[in-house]
């Protein structure tokens, strides 16, 4: 049996940068706080916990004083920086440059559209860390949409500016864009007042065609990702659409030997929040289950 790890899978630049910053900081500090999971992968969170990274939530941040806090790649709303100044917190800011650029674009669009009664719409997951940071640029007035059902929140007779969470599916974004255009037409509005912005990270969106190709090249696909990962869910759906024999695992312990029974080729891939070492563990476990040629 041939076992292959997708060379295009694994950490995106933003996640890799944040983890490196955390590890560099912990070389000189016994303990470092991180606002939320540094990455949506429980195995990696556990590894970094053992090195001294302590996860806190927003309520705990408000009580923290005179400490160092890592801002993860997802970015943060303005409120977080205000709390840091008030509580004498030193921020180790590992916000992804792509996310920071999006935050600036959203803030500019919000400031420009407010006078015209315009609406900022974000295609993303409600409550997702990145979306919280983006919505914060609009004083939390942005309308968050995840599916067509959420479009009922929008007033289609008023200007609409659409952005996307950087890790959402490109296909999903353009589906929402088309649905908004249809609703504007039905409401008698003008498409001239609709400004759609594909703000999906290209390092993420380029993985969709790469995964489609990879999934077609193997009898079985084992997709490795944390269950909390929005990106993981989207990319796994890409694998499933191409290869019905695609299976989602969080770690090697979740492998079912029956999945690979009779397979000549197994492909292992993962999300932008999946470390390469974890995919290697899965490959090693599969290798231990069957002879490899």
Backbone as JSON, one array per atom type, in Angstrom:
{
  "sequence": "XXXXXXXXXXXXXXXXXXXXXXXXXXXXXXXXXXXXXXXXXXXXXXXXXXXXXXXXXXXXXXXXXXXXXXXXXXXXXXXXXXXXXXXXXXXXXXXXXXXXXXXXXXXXXXXXXXXXXXXXXXXXXXXXXXXXXXXXXXXXXXXXXXXXXXXXXXXXXXXXXXXXXXXXXXXXXXXXXXXXXXXXXXXXXXXXXXXXXXXXXXXXXXXXXXXXXXXXXXXXXXXXXXXXXXXXXXXXXXXXXXXXXXXXXXXXXXXXXXXXXXXXXXXXXXXXXXXXXXXXXXXXXXXXXXXXX",
  "N": [[0.84, -1.21, 0.0], [0.46, 2.21, -0.79], [1.26, 5.1, 1.01], [0.63, 8.45, 1.38], [1.45, 11.76, 2.31], [-0.12, 14.83, 1.95], [1.68, 17.35, 0.49], [0.95, 19.98, 0.39], [-0.67, 20.47, 2.5], [-1.16, 21.34, 6.0], [0.13, 23.85, 8.32], [-0.9, 27.2, 7.65], [0.67, 30.32, 6.71], [0.06, 32.29, 8.66], [-0.73, 30.89, 11.02], [1.54, 29.32, 11.49], [3.41, 31.33, 11.97], [2.36, 32.5, 14.33], [2.57, 30.38, 16.18], [5.33, 30.03, 16.19], [6.11, 32.48, 17.28], [5.02, 32.23, 19.82], [6.48, 30.04, 20.85], [9.08, 31.09, 20.76], [8.85, 33.16, 22.61], [8.3, 31.74, 24.92], [10.68, 30.57, 25.48], [12.03, 32.32, 27.02], [10.31, 32.85, 29.03], [8.52, 31.52, 31.76], [5.86, 31.15, 31.65], [3.19, 31.87, 29.46], [0.4, 33.72, 28.48], [-2.44, 33.1, 26.38], [-4.92, 34.43, 24.37], [-7.63, 32.71, 23.91], [-7.74, 29.55, 22.05], [-4.67, 28.92, 20.51], [-4.54, 27.7, 18.11], [-6.94, 25.87, 16.23], [-6.75, 23.1, 17.13], [-6.63, 20.47, 19.14], [-4.55, 18.73, 19.85], [-2.2, 20.11, 19.25], [-2.54, 22.32, 20.88], [-2.35, 21.08, 23.35], [0.34, 20.23, 23.27], [1.68, 22.69, 23.29], [0.79, 23.66, 25.7], [2.16, 22.13, 27.49], [4.58, 23.3, 27.25], [4.22, 25.67, 28.48], [2.23, 27.45, 27.65], [-0.69, 29.15, 28.35], [-4.11, 29.07, 28.08], [-6.56, 31.59, 27.99], [-9.81, 33.12, 28.47], [-12.01, 35.8, 27.33], [-13.21, 36.99, 29.56], [-11.41, 36.32, 31.59], [-9.23, 37.72, 30.69], [-9.92, 40.36, 31.28], [-9.52, 40.43, 33.99], [-6.87, 40.04, 34.32], [-3.57, 41.18, 35.12], [-0.57, 43.06, 34.54], [0.9, 41.24, 32.85], [2.06, 39.02, 30.18], [0.49, 38.61, 27.07], [-0.46, 36.62, 24.39], [-1.59, 37.46, 21.19], [-3.4, 35.69, 18.97], [-3.27, 34.34, 15.54], [-5.8, 34.85, 14.47], [-6.56, 37.45, 15.02], [-7.83, 40.42, 16.76], [-10.53, 42.37, 18.23], [-10.84, 46.02, 18.57], [-11.45, 46.49, 21.29], [-9.99, 44.64, 22.82], [-7.37, 45.61, 22.77], [-7.68, 47.97, 24.15], [-8.32, 47.03, 26.71], [-5.9, 45.81, 27.31], [-4.18, 48.02, 27.56], [-5.31, 49.32, 29.75], [-4.93, 47.42, 31.76], [-2.24, 47.09, 31.96], [-0.99, 45.18, 30.28], [1.3, 43.32, 28.36], [1.26, 42.9, 25.01], [1.84, 40.25, 22.83], [1.76, 40.35, 19.67], [0.51, 38.35, 17.3], [-1.13, 38.53, 15.14], [-2.4, 37.57, 12.01], [-1.08, 38.89, 8.98], [-2.77, 39.0, 6.75], [-5.3, 38.94, 7.9], [-5.2, 41.29, 9.42], [-5.06, 43.19, 7.38], [-7.57, 42.81, 6.25], [-9.19, 43.61, 8.41], [-8.6, 46.36, 8.46], [-9.63, 47.13, 5.97], [-12.34, 46.59, 6.36], [-12.95, 48.36, 8.45], [-12.52, 50.84, 7.19], [-14.46, 50.67, 5.16], [-16.76, 50.57, 6.71], [-16.71, 53.06, 8.04], [-16.98, 54.69, 5.79], [-19.45, 53.95, 4.69], [-21.33, 54.38, 6.64], [-22.49, 56.96, 6.79], [-24.19, 56.88, 4.66], [-26.1, 55.16, 5.37], [-25.43, 52.56, 4.96], [-24.71, 48.97, 5.02], [-22.57, 46.66, 6.57], [-21.71, 43.47, 5.7], [-20.72, 40.31, 6.76], [-19.53, 37.34, 5.6], [-19.31, 34.56, 7.35], [-18.48, 32.53, 10.24], [-20.58, 32.75, 12.95], [-19.45, 33.94, 16.05], [-16.9, 32.96, 15.67], [-13.41, 33.38, 16.2], [-11.92, 35.04, 14.42], [-13.98, 36.38, 13.11], [-15.13, 37.79, 15.19], [-13.13, 39.65, 15.66], [-13.14, 41.04, 13.22], [-15.77, 42.05, 13.09], [-15.59, 43.76, 15.22], [-14.4, 45.99, 14.18], [-16.45, 47.42, 13.22], [-17.86, 48.45, 15.25], [-19.34, 46.4, 16.17], [-21.59, 46.32, 14.59], [-21.8, 45.01, 12.23], [-23.38, 42.69, 10.0], [-23.63, 39.3, 10.39], [-23.42, 36.55, 8.31], [-24.02, 33.17, 7.65], [-25.36, 31.31, 6.19], [-27.87, 31.11, 3.55], [-30.26, 31.52, 4.88], [-29.67, 33.42, 6.78], [-29.69, 35.79, 5.43], [-31.97, 37.21, 5.73], [-31.58, 39.09, 7.63], [-30.69, 41.35, 6.42], [-31.27, 44.58, 4.97], [-32.33, 45.02, 1.92], [-32.85, 47.24, 0.42], [-31.07, 49.13, 1.01], [-27.6, 50.25, 0.8], [-25.12, 47.68, 0.5], [-22.2, 46.21, 1.69], [-20.08, 43.59, 1.2], [-18.01, 41.26, 2.85], [-15.67, 38.55, 3.49], [-14.93, 36.08, 5.94], [-11.57, 35.04, 6.26], [-10.99, 32.34, 5.99], [-13.08, 30.97, 4.87], [-15.05, 28.98, 2.54], [-14.46, 29.42, -0.92], [-16.34, 28.81, -2.87], [-18.65, 28.86, -1.32], [-18.73, 31.58, -0.61], [-19.2, 32.87, -3.09], [-21.64, 31.81, -3.68], [-23.26, 32.97, -1.7], [-22.91, 35.64, -2.43], [-24.2, 35.67, -4.96], [-26.78, 35.09, -4.11], [-27.41, 37.34, -2.6], [-27.38, 39.32, -4.57], [-29.59, 38.49, -6.05], [-31.64, 38.88, -4.18], [-31.5, 41.64, -3.83], [-32.33, 42.52, -6.34], [-34.97, 41.55, -6.32], [-36.0, 43.11, -4.31], [-36.13, 45.51, -5.48], [-33.94, 47.09, -5.43], [-30.71, 48.61, -6.24], [-27.99, 47.19, -7.98], [-25.75, 48.67, -8.11], [-25.35, 49.62, -5.65], [-24.24, 47.58, -4.29], [-21.42, 46.13, -2.96], [-19.34, 43.7, -3.33], [-16.71, 41.88, -1.74], [-14.24, 39.68, -2.21], [-12.59, 38.36, 0.21], [-11.19, 36.17, 0.98], [-8.45, 34.26, 2.08], [-5.83, 33.64, -0.13], [-3.94, 31.66, 0.14], [-5.38, 29.83, 1.5], [-7.68, 29.42, -0.12], [-6.52, 28.4, -2.43], [-5.97, 25.86, -1.71], [-8.19, 24.34, -2.09], [-8.56, 23.5, -4.92], [-6.16, 22.06, -5.02], [-6.56, 20.06, -3.09], [-8.72, 18.75, -4.22], [-7.56, 17.56, -6.45], [-5.64, 15.94, -5.14], [-7.29, 14.24, -3.62], [-8.5, 12.76, -5.59], [-6.49, 11.19, -6.45], [-6.08, 9.07, -4.76], [-7.18, 6.0, -3.19], [-8.34, 6.05, -0.67], [-8.99, 8.69, 1.6], [-7.65, 10.25, 4.4], [-8.47, 12.69, 6.48], [-7.06, 15.07, 8.54], [-7.78, 16.96, 11.32], [-8.61, 19.5, 13.75], [-11.67, 19.4, 15.57], [-12.89, 21.82, 16.01], [-12.15, 23.46, 13.99], [-13.0, 25.72, 11.53], [-12.03, 26.03, 8.96], [-11.09, 23.44, 8.59], [-13.47, 21.94, 8.42], [-14.53, 22.95, 6.05], [-12.55, 22.26, 4.14], [-12.49, 19.5, 4.39], [-14.97, 18.87, 3.34], [-14.49, 19.39, 0.68], [-12.76, 17.29, 0.05], [-14.48, 15.09, 0.46], [-16.41, 15.52, -1.49], [-15.05, 14.88, -3.77], [-13.93, 12.36, -3.29], [-15.67, 9.83, -2.0], [-14.78, 8.06, -0.08], [-13.6, 9.37, 2.14], [-12.32, 10.28, 5.27], [-12.68, 11.76, 8.47], [-10.49, 12.63, 11.02], [-9.29, 13.42, 14.3], [-6.99, 12.67, 15.49], [-4.48, 10.03, 15.47], [-5.53, 7.94, 16.96], [-8.19, 7.76, 16.35], [-8.46, 6.39, 14.01], [-9.92, 3.93, 11.91], [-9.33, 0.67, 11.14], [-10.84, -0.64, 9.22], [-11.44, 1.21, 7.28], [-9.31, 1.35, 5.5], [-9.13, -1.09, 4.41], [-8.37, -3.19, 1.8], [-7.51, -1.12, 0.21], [-5.29, 0.4, -2.11], [-3.94, 2.72, -2.09], [-3.47, 5.37, 0.15], [-4.28, 8.61, 1.06], [-3.16, 11.29, 3.04], [-4.2, 14.22, 4.53], [-4.81, 17.67, 5.58], [-6.06, 20.47, 7.57], [-5.51, 24.09, 7.57], [-4.81, 24.49, 10.11], [-3.63, 22.24, 11.0], [-0.91, 20.5, 12.28], [2.11, 19.36, 10.72], [3.45, 17.31, 12.01], [1.42, 15.9, 13.25], [-0.05, 14.81, 11.15], [1.91, 13.11, 10.25], [2.04, 11.32, 12.37], [-0.41, 10.04, 12.01], [0.05, 8.84, 9.55], [2.1, 7.08, 10.27], [0.69, 5.4, 11.99], [-1.14, 4.19, 10.26], [0.67, 2.87, 8.68], [1.59, 1.0, 10.48], [-0.52, -0.66, 10.61], [-0.81, -2.0, 8.22], [1.11, -3.8, 5.72], [3.62, -2.03, 3.94], [4.52, -1.06, 0.69]],
  "CA": [[0.0, 0.0, 0.0], [1.16, 3.5, -0.83], [0.74, 6.08, 1.95], [1.2, 9.75, 1.01], [0.98, 12.97, 3.01], [-0.25, 15.96, 1.03], [2.73, 18.34, 0.78], [0.35, 21.32, 0.45], [-1.43, 20.59, 3.74], [-0.4, 21.82, 7.15], [-0.08, 25.23, 8.74], [-0.76, 28.36, 6.78], [1.71, 31.22, 7.22], [-0.39, 32.99, 9.87], [-0.7, 29.97, 12.17], [2.94, 28.96, 11.71], [4.04, 32.52, 12.56], [1.87, 32.66, 15.7], [3.15, 29.32, 17.01], [6.75, 30.33, 16.34], [6.22, 33.6, 18.22], [4.74, 31.69, 21.16], [7.61, 29.21, 21.28], [10.23, 31.97, 20.99], [8.59, 33.9, 23.85], [8.34, 30.82, 26.07], [12.07, 30.24, 25.77], [12.49, 33.28, 28.03], [9.27, 33.02, 30.05], [8.02, 30.24, 32.28], [4.43, 31.04, 31.34], [2.67, 32.87, 28.53], [-1.04, 33.61, 28.28], [-2.92, 33.23, 25.0], [-6.34, 34.71, 24.37], [-8.27, 31.7, 23.07], [-6.84, 28.52, 21.51], [-3.76, 29.49, 19.53], [-4.91, 27.04, 16.86], [-8.08, 24.98, 16.48], [-6.28, 21.73, 17.09], [-6.42, 20.14, 20.55], [-3.26, 18.07, 20.04], [-1.16, 21.14, 19.26], [-2.77, 23.11, 22.1], [-1.79, 20.29, 24.46], [1.8, 20.26, 23.16], [2.15, 24.01, 23.71], [0.48, 23.8, 27.12], [3.27, 21.49, 28.2], [5.72, 24.22, 27.18], [3.92, 26.84, 29.31], [1.21, 28.34, 27.08], [-1.93, 29.05, 29.11], [-5.24, 29.65, 27.35], [-7.53, 32.33, 28.78], [-10.92, 33.67, 27.7], [-12.12, 37.27, 27.41], [-13.5, 37.38, 30.94], [-10.17, 36.21, 32.34], [-8.36, 38.81, 30.24], [-10.31, 41.58, 31.99], [-9.03, 40.35, 35.37], [-5.42, 39.84, 34.28], [-2.77, 42.4, 35.28], [0.9, 43.02, 34.5], [1.32, 39.95, 32.27], [2.22, 38.96, 28.73], [-0.61, 37.9, 26.43], [-0.29, 36.43, 22.95], [-2.75, 37.6, 20.29], [-3.22, 34.65, 17.95], [-3.36, 34.75, 14.14], [-7.17, 35.26, 14.13], [-6.75, 38.87, 15.23], [-8.69, 40.81, 17.87], [-11.24, 43.64, 18.06], [-10.21, 47.14, 19.29], [-11.68, 46.39, 22.73], [-8.92, 43.86, 23.44], [-6.2, 46.48, 22.92], [-8.02, 48.92, 25.21], [-8.17, 46.31, 27.99], [-4.47, 45.61, 27.53], [-3.61, 49.28, 28.04], [-5.85, 49.58, 31.09], [-4.45, 46.42, 32.72], [-0.78, 47.0, 31.86], [-0.66, 43.9, 29.68], [2.17, 43.37, 27.2], [0.71, 42.03, 23.98], [2.69, 39.65, 21.8], [0.74, 40.36, 18.62], [0.79, 37.44, 16.18], [-2.23, 38.61, 14.19], [-2.01, 37.3, 10.62], [-1.11, 40.1, 8.15], [-3.94, 38.96, 5.88], [-6.44, 39.3, 8.75], [-5.06, 42.71, 9.75], [-5.44, 43.95, 6.19], [-9.03, 42.74, 6.15], [-9.75, 44.46, 9.46], [-8.47, 47.74, 8.01], [-10.58, 47.33, 4.87], [-13.69, 46.61, 6.92], [-13.12, 49.61, 9.2], [-12.64, 51.92, 6.2], [-15.76, 50.53, 4.51], [-17.78, 50.91, 7.7], [-16.69, 54.52, 8.22], [-17.45, 55.33, 4.56], [-20.84, 53.62, 4.38], [-22.22, 54.73, 7.74], [-23.22, 58.18, 6.47], [-25.19, 56.57, 3.62], [-27.02, 54.14, 5.87], [-25.01, 51.28, 4.41], [-24.57, 47.82, 5.91], [-21.42, 45.77, 6.36], [-22.12, 42.07, 5.85], [-19.57, 39.41, 6.81], [-19.81, 35.91, 5.4], [-18.42, 33.86, 8.27], [-19.09, 31.74, 11.32], [-20.91, 33.54, 14.14], [-18.69, 33.56, 17.23], [-15.54, 32.58, 15.33], [-12.47, 34.39, 16.7], [-11.6, 36.02, 13.38], [-15.18, 37.17, 12.84], [-15.27, 38.72, 16.33], [-12.17, 40.72, 15.41], [-13.58, 41.83, 12.06], [-16.98, 42.77, 13.49], [-15.2, 44.81, 16.15], [-14.04, 47.18, 13.41], [-17.7, 48.09, 12.86], [-18.57, 48.66, 16.53], [-20.22, 45.22, 16.25], [-22.82, 46.55, 13.83], [-21.79, 44.18, 11.02], [-24.33, 41.59, 9.93], [-22.9, 38.05, 10.14], [-24.24, 35.56, 7.6], [-23.37, 31.87, 7.43], [-26.14, 30.62, 5.16], [-28.89, 31.95, 2.92], [-31.3, 31.84, 5.86], [-29.25, 34.6, 7.52], [-29.83, 36.99, 4.61], [-33.17, 37.93, 6.18], [-31.15, 40.18, 8.52], [-30.22, 42.47, 5.6], [-32.24, 45.44, 4.3], [-31.81, 45.04, 0.55], [-33.11, 48.54, -0.22], [-29.96, 49.99, 1.41], [-26.3, 49.77, 0.31], [-24.55, 46.5, 1.16], [-20.8, 45.89, 1.41], [-19.88, 42.21, 1.63], [-16.67, 40.72, 3.03], [-15.68, 37.16, 3.94], [-13.91, 35.5, 6.83], [-10.51, 34.64, 5.34], [-10.85, 30.88, 5.85], [-14.31, 30.36, 4.36], [-15.01, 28.38, 1.2], [-14.67, 30.34, -2.05], [-17.62, 28.44, -3.47], [-19.69, 29.36, -0.42], [-18.78, 33.04, -0.71], [-19.84, 33.29, -4.34], [-23.05, 31.42, -3.57], [-23.9, 34.03, -0.91], [-22.88, 36.85, -3.26], [-25.26, 35.55, -5.95], [-28.07, 35.14, -3.41], [-27.64, 38.74, -2.23], [-27.73, 40.03, -5.81], [-30.96, 38.12, -6.38], [-32.52, 39.53, -3.2], [-31.51, 43.08, -4.13], [-33.19, 42.69, -7.53], [-36.35, 41.32, -5.91], [-36.43, 44.22, -3.44], [-36.18, 46.73, -6.27], [-32.75, 47.88, -5.17], [-29.76, 48.74, -7.34], [-26.75, 46.47, -7.79], [-24.69, 49.67, -8.0], [-25.16, 49.83, -4.21], [-23.72, 46.34, -3.7], [-19.97, 46.07, -3.12], [-18.83, 42.41, -2.79], [-15.26, 41.79, -1.64], [-13.73, 38.33, -1.93], [-11.46, 38.57, 1.11], [-10.69, 34.85, 1.39], [-7.0, 34.13, 1.94], [-5.52, 32.83, -1.3], [-3.22, 30.47, 0.58], [-6.43, 28.9, 1.9], [-8.55, 29.07, -1.26], [-5.76, 27.59, -3.39], [-5.92, 24.47, -1.25], [-9.38, 23.61, -2.58], [-8.24, 22.72, -6.13], [-5.08, 21.12, -4.72], [-7.14, 18.92, -2.38], [-9.55, 18.03, -5.18], [-6.62, 16.72, -7.22], [-5.04, 14.96, -4.22], [-8.32, 13.27, -3.23], [-8.79, 11.89, -6.74], [-5.31, 10.35, -6.72], [-5.96, 8.01, -3.76], [-8.39, 5.2, -2.94], [-8.91, 6.48, 0.61], [-8.44, 9.94, 2.14], [-7.79, 10.48, 5.84], [-8.33, 14.13, 6.7], [-6.7, 15.29, 9.94], [-8.1, 18.34, 11.72], [-9.34, 19.7, 14.99], [-13.12, 19.47, 15.32], [-13.32, 23.21, 16.11], [-11.63, 24.22, 12.86], [-13.92, 26.08, 10.45], [-11.31, 25.71, 7.73], [-11.05, 21.99, 8.47], [-14.77, 21.46, 7.95], [-14.69, 23.35, 4.65], [-11.65, 21.5, 3.29], [-12.92, 18.1, 4.4], [-16.1, 18.78, 2.41], [-13.88, 19.34, -0.65], [-12.29, 15.91, -0.12], [-15.65, 14.19, 0.37], [-17.09, 15.74, -2.78], [-14.26, 14.21, -4.81], [-13.7, 10.97, -2.93], [-16.59, 9.43, -0.92], [-14.04, 7.33, 0.95], [-12.81, 10.34, 2.89], [-12.65, 10.13, 6.68], [-12.2, 12.87, 9.3], [-9.98, 12.23, 12.33], [-8.56, 14.46, 15.04], [-5.66, 12.11, 15.77], [-4.29, 8.66, 15.0], [-6.34, 7.01, 17.75], [-9.54, 7.68, 15.78], [-8.42, 5.6, 12.78], [-10.62, 2.65, 11.87], [-8.64, -0.16, 10.15], [-11.76, -1.04, 8.15], [-11.45, 2.24, 6.23], [-8.24, 1.15, 4.52], [-9.17, -2.49, 3.97], [-8.42, -3.37, 0.35], [-7.04, 0.07, -0.5], [-3.91, 0.37, -2.61], [-3.32, 4.02, -1.87], [-4.12, 6.2, 1.16], [-3.77, 9.97, 1.1], [-3.38, 11.97, 4.32], [-4.15, 15.66, 4.35], [-5.35, 18.34, 6.74], [-6.47, 21.87, 7.5], [-4.43, 25.07, 7.77], [-4.5, 24.44, 11.54], [-3.14, 20.88, 11.31], [0.55, 20.42, 12.2], [2.65, 18.26, 9.91], [3.82, 16.18, 12.88], [0.22, 15.13, 13.56], [-0.33, 14.01, 9.95], [2.93, 12.05, 10.22], [1.61, 10.3, 13.34], [-1.49, 9.27, 11.37], [0.7, 8.01, 8.53], [2.81, 6.0, 10.98], [-0.3, 4.46, 12.52], [-1.63, 3.41, 9.12], [1.78, 2.0, 8.28], [1.68, -0.09, 11.45], [-1.69, -1.54, 10.44], [-0.7, -2.81, 6.99], [2.44, -3.78, 5.08], [3.79, -0.93, 2.98], [5.51, -1.38, -0.38]],
  "C": [[0.87, 1.26, 0.0], [0.47, 4.47, 0.13], [1.43, 7.41, 1.67], [0.59, 10.86, 1.84], [0.98, 14.11, 2.0], [0.76, 17.05, 1.41], [2.17, 19.76, 0.89], [-0.48, 21.54, 1.72], [-0.54, 21.09, 4.87], [-0.62, 23.3, 7.38], [0.01, 26.24, 7.6], [0.27, 29.28, 7.42], [1.31, 31.85, 8.55], [-0.29, 32.12, 11.12], [0.75, 29.61, 12.51], [3.69, 30.11, 12.41], [3.65, 32.68, 14.02], [2.5, 31.62, 16.63], [4.65, 29.56, 17.24], [6.98, 31.46, 17.34], [6.0, 33.11, 19.65], [5.92, 30.89, 21.68], [8.85, 30.06, 21.58], [10.07, 32.7, 22.33], [8.73, 32.99, 25.06], [9.75, 30.33, 26.38], [12.62, 31.12, 26.89], [11.48, 33.49, 29.15], [8.76, 31.66, 30.49], [6.58, 30.03, 31.87], [4.02, 32.18, 30.43], [1.17, 32.65, 28.36], [-1.38, 33.79, 26.81], [-4.43, 33.42, 25.06], [-7.05, 33.78, 23.39], [-7.25, 30.68, 22.57], [-5.97, 29.11, 20.42], [-4.03, 28.91, 18.14], [-6.04, 26.07, 17.18], [-7.66, 23.52, 16.27], [-5.86, 21.34, 18.51], [-5.07, 19.49, 20.81], [-2.12, 19.1, 20.11], [-1.3, 22.04, 20.49], [-2.17, 22.39, 23.31], [-0.27, 20.34, 24.45], [2.34, 21.6, 23.67], [1.84, 24.28, 25.19], [1.63, 23.23, 27.96], [4.53, 22.35, 28.19], [5.47, 25.49, 27.99], [2.89, 27.79, 28.77], [-0.12, 28.1, 27.78], [-3.05, 29.79, 28.39], [-6.18, 30.35, 28.31], [-8.66, 32.81, 27.87], [-11.01, 35.18, 27.93], [-12.43, 37.76, 28.82], [-12.24, 37.34, 31.8], [-9.19, 37.32, 31.96], [-8.65, 40.09, 31.03], [-9.77, 41.61, 33.42], [-7.5, 40.27, 35.45], [-4.68, 41.18, 34.4], [-1.29, 42.08, 35.11], [1.45, 41.7, 33.97], [1.52, 40.08, 30.77], [1.1, 38.1, 28.15], [-0.36, 37.83, 24.93], [-1.62, 36.65, 22.24], [-2.53, 36.63, 19.14], [-3.47, 35.18, 16.54], [-4.75, 35.28, 13.76], [-7.4, 36.76, 14.27], [-7.75, 39.15, 16.35], [-9.4, 42.13, 17.56], [-10.54, 44.75, 18.85], [-10.35, 47.05, 20.8], [-10.55, 45.67, 23.45], [-7.69, 44.74, 23.71], [-6.44, 47.53, 24.0], [-7.85, 48.28, 26.59], [-6.7, 46.13, 28.33], [-3.81, 46.87, 28.09], [-4.05, 49.57, 29.47], [-5.22, 48.66, 32.15], [-2.93, 46.21, 32.69], [-0.35, 45.62, 31.35], [0.26, 44.13, 28.47], [1.63, 42.38, 26.16], [1.79, 41.55, 23.03], [1.75, 39.44, 20.62], [1.14, 39.52, 17.42], [-0.37, 37.43, 15.19], [-1.71, 38.39, 12.76], [-2.09, 38.59, 9.8], [-2.33, 40.16, 7.23], [-5.19, 39.38, 6.65], [-6.39, 40.78, 9.1], [-5.46, 43.6, 8.58], [-6.95, 43.96, 6.01], [-9.69, 43.62, 7.19], [-9.72, 45.93, 9.05], [-9.45, 48.06, 6.9], [-12.01, 47.45, 5.39], [-13.94, 47.91, 7.68], [-13.31, 50.79, 8.24], [-14.02, 51.88, 5.53], [-16.9, 50.93, 5.45], [-17.87, 52.42, 7.89], [-17.27, 55.24, 7.0], [-18.95, 55.13, 4.33], [-21.84, 54.09, 5.44], [-23.09, 55.95, 7.42], [-24.33, 57.94, 5.46], [-26.2, 55.52, 4.09], [-26.69, 52.76, 5.35], [-24.82, 50.21, 5.47], [-23.32, 47.03, 5.55], [-21.89, 44.35, 6.66], [-20.86, 41.2, 5.8], [-20.04, 37.98, 6.64], [-18.81, 35.14, 6.27], [-19.2, 33.14, 9.34], [-19.32, 32.62, 12.54], [-20.13, 33.03, 15.34], [-17.27, 33.11, 16.95], [-14.59, 33.72, 15.71], [-12.15, 35.46, 15.65], [-12.78, 36.94, 13.11], [-15.42, 38.19, 13.96], [-14.34, 39.93, 16.12], [-12.59, 41.63, 14.28], [-14.79, 42.68, 12.43], [-16.66, 43.92, 14.44], [-14.81, 46.09, 15.44], [-15.27, 47.99, 13.01], [-18.54, 48.42, 14.1], [-19.64, 47.58, 16.72], [-21.57, 45.43, 15.57], [-22.89, 45.69, 12.56], [-22.81, 43.06, 11.14], [-23.56, 40.32, 9.55], [-23.85, 37.07, 9.46], [-23.42, 34.29, 7.37], [-24.06, 31.09, 6.31], [-27.17, 31.58, 4.57], [-29.98, 32.37, 3.9], [-30.97, 33.13, 6.62], [-29.44, 35.9, 6.73], [-31.06, 37.81, 4.98], [-32.81, 39.1, 7.09], [-30.83, 41.46, 7.74], [-31.4, 43.26, 5.02], [-31.72, 45.68, 2.89], [-32.14, 46.33, -0.21], [-31.99, 49.53, 0.12], [-28.64, 49.42, 0.89], [-25.76, 48.62, 1.16], [-23.09, 46.34, 0.72], [-20.51, 44.53, 2.03], [-18.4, 41.88, 1.73], [-16.81, 39.26, 3.46], [-14.61, 36.91, 4.99], [-12.84, 34.89, 5.93], [-10.43, 33.14, 5.08], [-12.11, 30.18, 5.35], [-14.1, 29.8, 2.95], [-15.28, 29.43, 0.12], [-16.02, 30.08, -2.7], [-18.77, 28.99, -2.64], [-19.85, 30.86, -0.51], [-19.54, 33.47, -1.96], [-21.31, 32.85, -4.41], [-23.83, 32.49, -2.8], [-23.97, 35.32, -1.71], [-24.02, 36.82, -4.29], [-26.64, 35.66, -5.31], [-28.41, 36.57, -3.0], [-28.05, 39.55, -3.46], [-29.18, 39.75, -6.21], [-31.96, 38.82, -5.45], [-32.61, 41.03, -3.44], [-32.43, 43.37, -5.31], [-34.66, 42.53, -7.16], [-36.91, 42.46, -5.06], [-36.5, 45.54, -4.19], [-35.0, 47.64, -6.04], [-31.83, 47.92, -6.38], [-28.47, 47.99, -7.01], [-25.55, 47.41, -7.7], [-24.38, 49.95, -6.52], [-24.66, 48.57, -3.49], [-22.23, 46.24, -4.02], [-19.44, 44.77, -2.51], [-17.31, 42.36, -2.83], [-14.85, 40.37, -1.27], [-12.46, 38.5, -1.1], [-10.92, 37.26, 1.67], [-9.19, 34.78, 1.12], [-6.68, 33.19, 0.78], [-4.7, 31.59, -0.94], [-4.21, 29.39, 1.01], [-7.24, 28.45, 0.69], [-7.83, 28.21, -2.29], [-5.69, 26.12, -2.97], [-7.12, 23.66, -1.74], [-9.08, 22.84, -3.86], [-7.12, 21.71, -5.9], [-5.62, 19.87, -4.03], [-8.04, 18.09, -3.29], [-8.7, 17.06, -5.99], [-6.06, 15.6, -6.35], [-6.04, 13.86, -3.87], [-8.63, 12.29, -4.36], [-7.65, 10.9, -7.0], [-5.2, 9.15, -5.78], [-7.29, 7.28, -3.56], [-9.12, 5.69, -1.7], [-8.21, 7.77, 1.04], [-8.7, 9.98, 3.64], [-7.45, 11.95, 6.09], [-8.14, 14.39, 8.19], [-6.94, 16.75, 10.31], [-8.74, 18.36, 13.09], [-10.82, 19.88, 14.69], [-13.65, 20.91, 15.38], [-12.97, 24.03, 14.86], [-12.67, 24.45, 11.76], [-13.31, 25.73, 9.1], [-11.26, 24.2, 7.51], [-12.35, 21.41, 7.94], [-14.95, 21.75, 6.47], [-13.81, 22.49, 3.73], [-11.99, 20.01, 3.27], [-14.08, 17.89, 3.43], [-15.6, 18.71, 0.97], [-13.41, 17.92, -0.94], [-13.45, 14.95, -0.35], [-16.35, 14.29, -0.98], [-16.36, 15.01, -3.91], [-14.12, 12.72, -4.55], [-14.6, 10.6, -1.74], [-15.92, 8.65, 0.21], [-13.06, 8.26, 1.66], [-13.27, 10.3, 4.35], [-11.95, 11.23, 7.5], [-11.73, 12.32, 10.65], [-9.28, 13.42, 12.99], [-7.15, 13.99, 15.38], [-5.63, 10.64, 15.34], [-5.16, 7.65, 15.73], [-7.74, 6.82, 17.16], [-9.6, 6.89, 14.47], [-9.18, 4.29, 12.93], [-9.95, 1.8, 10.78], [-9.53, -0.57, 8.98], [-11.77, -0.05, 6.99], [-10.45, 1.94, 5.11], [-8.18, -0.29, 4.0], [-9.32, -2.57, 2.46], [-7.92, -2.18, -0.44], [-5.59, -0.11, -0.94], [-3.17, 1.67, -2.31], [-4.14, 4.82, -0.85], [-3.46, 7.58, 1.18], [-4.12, 10.62, 2.44], [-3.2, 13.46, 4.1], [-4.8, 16.34, 5.56], [-5.64, 19.81, 6.5], [-5.26, 22.79, 7.67], [-4.04, 25.14, 9.24], [-3.97, 23.07, 11.96], [-1.62, 20.83, 11.19], [1.0, 19.21, 11.39], [2.99, 17.05, 10.77], [2.61, 15.3, 13.21], [-0.18, 14.27, 12.36], [0.68, 12.87, 9.83], [2.58, 10.94, 11.2], [0.52, 9.41, 12.74], [-0.91, 8.33, 10.32], [1.41, 6.82, 9.18], [1.83, 4.95, 11.52], [-0.85, 3.6, 11.4], [-0.56, 2.42, 8.67], [1.91, 0.79, 9.22], [0.54, -1.09, 11.29], [-1.56, -2.46, 9.24], [0.73, -2.77, 6.47], [2.49, -2.66, 4.05], [4.84, -1.32, 1.96], [6.01, -0.09, -1.0]]
}
